[in-house]
Every structure is written in C-alpha cells, then in structure tokens.
Amino acid sequence: MANFEDLNAVTVYGTKFCPYCIAARQLLDAKNVAYQYTAVDNNPDLRENILKRSGQRTVPQIWIGEQHIGGFTDLRKLALNGDLDRLLSA
C-alpha cells in the first residue's frame, strides 16, 4: 500500500485498460497532480485489500492521503466543483 506521509498524496488503483482508470489518470495529468498509480491486473490479493479498504469492487479506487475519494465519477465531481483543489492544498 501507499506511504501516506504526505497527507495530500494521491494514490490510484486501477487496471491497464479500464476506461475510467484512464480517464482518472488523464484528469489528474491535466491538473498537473502527481499521483502514484498501481495496476491491480492479475493481482487478486491487492484487489482484495482494496476491497477491504474501500468497500468497493470497481476500479479505479482513489485516495488522497488516507481519505478514500471513490472512483472516477467521484474524482470528476470533486474537480468540477473545486473541492479537489481544496483537498490537494489542505
């Protein structure tokens, strides 16, 4: 799992070909947000760990620090209403 020393560190778990995972990375790239991306393809143990942490089976799953953001739709909503910038600068 990611190191959460930086309270604003962005961590994304996804799969290589998931369109929502790609969209999440593109959104973060467009905002020049540094993030750690971990592909969970063919890693059932990691997927199970993410399920336990997030309560979600889908990808992507995104955290800012230790705060679970959710998936792409949640990330996009935060970006559109300005909350993403506030979370990243907190």
MISE-6184 format. One record per residue: x, y, z of N, C-alpha, C, CB in turn; residue in one letter. Coordinates in pm, whole numbers, plus 32768, in hexadecimal, padded with zeros to 4 digits. Atoms other than C-alpha are relative to their C-alpha. Glycine has a CB too. Layout:
<sites>
XYZXYZXYZXYZa/...
</sites>
This chain:
<sites>
80547F8980008000800080008058807D80007FA18000807Am/7FB87F82800E806381677FD2802F803480877FA980697FBCa/7FCE7FBD7F8B812C822E80CA7FB58084800D809B80167FF7n/80537F8A7FF0804C833D81588042806A80567F7B7FD9803Cf/7FBC7F967FB68159841D81EE7FCE80887FD280997FF67FEFe/80367F85803780DB852F81087F687FF58005803280187F6Dd/809180087FEE7F728570816E7FB5801B7F7F7FD480628069l/80417FE2807E7F2785E4800C802D7FA47F8F801B80907FD9n/7FD1805D80667FCC84C17F567F887FBC7FBF80607F96803Da/806E803C804B7EE684407E46802B7F747FD37FD880587F86v/7FE6808A80257ED682C97E117F897FCD7FB0801B7FA7807Dt/8069803580587E1482247CF8801E7F6C7FE87FFA804F7F78v/7FF7808E80207DD780AF7CD77FA27FE57F8D7FDD7FA7807By/8055801A80737D5580377B8B80377F8F7FAC7FF2807C7FACg/7FD0806280607D817F547A62802F80487F837F937F987FDEt/7FBF7FC080727E427F9879257F9F80307F9580617FA17FC2k/80577FE080707D1D7F9F78347F76803480287FF07F887FAAf/80807FCC7FCF7BFE801D790C7FF180927FD27FF77FF5809Cc/800F7F7680317B74815978647FF3806680707F8780097FA5p/800D7FA27F907B1F81F679B48087801680457F987FCC8065y/7F797FF17FC77C8081B47A348052805E7FA980477F76800Bc/7FB97FA9805E7D0E825978FD7FCD809080107FED7FCF7F6Ei/80397F7A7FF17C1F837F7927802E804280827F667FFA7FFDa/7FD17FC97F807C8783AA7A95809080307FF27FF67F95806Fa/7F747FD780137DF783B47A338007807C7FA780537F8D7FC1r/80007F8C80587DAC84AA791A7FD4807E804B7FA57FE87F87q/802F7F8D7FB27CEC858F7A07806F8032805C7F827FDB8053l/7F947FD87FA57E08858C7B048075803B7FB3802F7F888053l/7F937FCB80537F0B85C079F17FDF808D7FD0801A7FA47F87d/80297F7D80327E4486E77965800A806B806D7F727FFA7FCBa/7FF67FA17F907E4587877ABF808E800480397F9D7FDA806Ek/7F7480077FD27FBC873D7AE6800B7FCD808F804180887FF5n/7FFE803D7F7B7F77866B7C1B805A7F857FFB7F6F7FD98030v/7FAB80777FF5808A85767C777FB17F95804980868020804Ba/8049806E7FC17FFF84227CD1804E7F7F7FED7F727FF37FC6y/7FC88086800D806882BD7D0A7F947FA87FC580337FC8808Cq/8061805880417FB981CD7C1D802F7F7180127FEF80237F6Ay/7FE2808D7FF17FAE805C7C6F7F9A7FAF7FB380017FD88095t/80588058804D7F227F667B757FE37F83805280407FDA7F77a/802980757FB17E5E7E4E7C1C7FDF7F897FA77F8780238057v/8017806F805B7E437D747AE680467F828034803280237F71d/7FC580827FDB7E7E7C077B3E803D7FFE808B80697FDA7F9Cn/7FCD7FFF7F777EB97C587CAD7F887FF7806080548082801Dn/807980107FAE7D927BC77D708015802980927FD17F727FFBp/7FE87FD97F757E387C067EC27FF680978011808A7FCF802Ed/80087F6E7FFA7E5F7D797E7D7F70802E7FED805C80407F96l/808C7FDC80167CFC7D8E7DF77FAD7FE7807E7FC57FB17F8Br/8047801F7F847C7D7CE77F36801F8067806C80247F728031e/7FD87F9B7F9F7D427DDD800A7FB980847FE4809980147FFEn/80447F8480257CAE7F027F4A7F6C7FF680208014801E7F6Ai/808C80167FDD7B517E6E7F767FEB801580967FD37F727FD7l/800C7FF07F6F7B897E5E80EE800E80928029806A7FAB8048k/7FEA7F737FDD7C077FC680FA7F92805B7FCF8084802F7FC7r/805E7FA3803E7B05806080137F6F7FD28007802680157F71s/80878036800779D97F7A80217FCC7FF67F717FA380548053g/80267FFF808D79D77F897EA4804E7F977FB28017808B7FC3q/7FBF806380577A237E7E7D9F8031803D7F7C7FA07F8E7FE2r/7FE27FC480827A3F7F6B7C778084804D80037F90805C7FD4t/7F8A7FAB800F7B6B80297BF57FDB80727FA3807B7FAF7FCBv/7F937FE67FA27BF581257C067FCC801A808D805280767FD0p/80187FD57F777C01815B7D7B806E8064801F7FFF7F878066q/7FA67F8E7FF37CA182A37DDE8001803180917FD780727FA1i/7FED7FC67F7C7D2C832A7F24804F80807FF580467F9D805Ew/7FAA7F8C7FE97DB2847D7F8780287FF480917FB6808C7FE0i/7FD280227F7A7E89843680B37FB77F82802C7FE680758065g/804A80737FD07DBA834881827F6B800A7FE480177FEE8095e/808E7FED801E7C6D83D181077FDC7FBD7F7C7FDE80977FFAq/802E804480787BBE82EC80127FA3805E7FB47FB77F7A8022h/804E7FA680547B3483BF7EF57F927FB47FB9805B80487F9Ai/805E8051804D7A8782A97E35803B7FE37F797F7780467FF2g/7FD5801E80877A98826E7CC08009807C7FAA7FA37F9E7FC1g/7FF17F90805C7AB483447B8A7F8E8064800B80097FCD7F72f/80727FA57FFA795583D37BA3800A805C80787F7D7FB18004t/7FEF7FB07F86799C84477D05807180657FEF801D7FA48079d/7F8E7FA780197AED84D97C9F7FD780727FA480767FB27FC3l/802D7F9A80607A4F85917B797FA4806580437FB77FBE7F8Ar/805B7FA67FB9793E86207C57804F806180597F9B7FB08054k/7FAC7FAC7FAB7A45869F7D4D804980697FAD80657FAB804El/7FB67FA380567B09873C7C2F7FA3806D7FCB80417FB57F8Ba/805D7F9F803A79D887E57B987FCF806880647F897FB87FC5l/80347F9E7F9F796188857CDB806F804480527F9F7FBB805En/7F907FBD7FBF7ABE88F07D4D80317FBE807F7FDB808A801Fg/7FD780427F847AD488057E7580837FB47FF27F947FA2802Dd/7F83804880137BF387407DDD8076805C801E800A7FCA7F71l/7F947FA27FE57CD488727DE2800C801D80967FE880837FB4d/7FFD7FE87F6F7C7288B47F4C803B7F88804C7F73801E8034r/7FC880787FBF7CBF874B7FB180957FF57FEB7FBC7F837FCBl/7F72800B801F7E1087577F05805480698044801680087F6Cl/7FB37F947FC07E74889C7FAC7FEE800580977FDA80857FC5s/801B7FFF7F6F7DF4884A8108807A7FD880507F8C7FA28022a/
</sites>
